[in-house]
């Protein structure tokens, strides 16, 4: 329910790490600006997201959590929720994209 509420609020975003080869906090910060995230956020990552994890971990007001350990408190304790595409695929199932 907490994720549904965040979706209704327009505060859920997806970042695709495809093509990102090395960690860059600067690029992660730019991605936040592009989707207008200015407040606290939880970044949800999965297997294969090491570069994204390293890119987002040093950003101000960030909380990083593995999709396997995602809990309601992680969602409600931040203003915005950002999934890596890998994490969203794991959370929803890859077949969710074949609508």
C-alpha positions in Angstrom: 0.0 0.0 0.0 2.8 2.4 0.7 4.2 2.0 -2.8 0.8 2.5 -4.3 0.5 5.8 -2.3 3.9 6.9 -3.6 2.7 6.1 -7.2 -0.4 8.2 -6.6 1.7 11.1 -5.4 3.9 10.9 -8.4 7.0 10.2 -6.4 8.2 6.8 -7.8 10.9 6.8 -10.4 12.9 4.2 -12.3 16.5 4.5 -13.3 18.0 2.2 -16.0 21.7 1.6 -15.4 22.1 0.1 -18.9 25.3 1.5 -20.4 26.6 2.9 -17.1 30.1 1.4 -16.8 31.6 3.2 -13.9 30.2 4.9 -10.7 29.5 8.6 -10.9 27.9 10.5 -8.1 27.8 13.5 -10.5 25.7 11.5 -13.0 23.4 10.2 -10.3 22.8 13.7 -9.1 22.0 14.8 -12.6 19.5 11.9 -12.9 17.8 13.2 -9.8 17.6 16.7 -11.2 16.1 15.4 -14.5 13.2 13.7 -12.6 12.9 16.7 -10.2 13.9 14.8 -7.0 15.0 17.4 -4.5 14.0 15.8 -1.2 15.0 12.7 0.6 14.7 9.4 -1.4 15.1 5.7 -1.1 17.0 4.0 -3.9 16.0 0.4 -4.4 18.7 -1.8 -6.1 19.1 -5.4 -7.1 21.7 -7.8 -8.4 23.8 -6.3 -11.1 23.4 -2.7 -9.8 26.8 -2.3 -8.2 27.6 0.7 -10.4 24.3 2.4 -9.6 24.6 1.6 -5.9 28.1 3.2 -5.8 26.8 6.2 -7.7 23.8 6.9 -5.4 25.2 6.0 -2.0 27.0 9.3 -1.4 24.1 11.6 -2.3 22.6 13.8 0.3 19.3 12.5 1.8 19.7 9.1 0.3 18.7 5.7 1.8 19.7 2.6 -0.2 18.0 -0.7 0.2 18.1 -4.0 -1.6 14.8 -5.0 -3.2 15.0 -8.3 -1.2 14.9 -6.2 2.0 12.5 -3.5 1.0 10.1 -2.7 3.8 7.2 -0.2 4.3 9.4 1.9 6.5 11.9 2.4 3.7 9.1 3.7 1.5 7.4 6.0 4.0 10.5 7.3 5.6 11.6 9.2 2.4 9.8 11.6 0.1 10.6 9.8 -3.1 11.2 6.2 -4.2 13.6 5.3 -6.9 13.9 1.8 -8.3 16.7 0.6 -10.5 15.1 -1.2 -13.5 16.7 -4.5 -12.3 15.0 -4.0 -8.9 11.7 -3.2 -10.4 11.9 -6.3 -12.6 12.6 -8.4 -9.6 9.9 -6.8 -7.5 7.2 -6.9 -10.2 8.5 -9.8 -12.3 9.9 -9.2 -15.7 6.6 -10.2 -17.3 5.1 -7.0 -15.9 6.6 -5.0 -18.7 4.8 -7.1 -21.4 1.4 -5.3 -21.0 
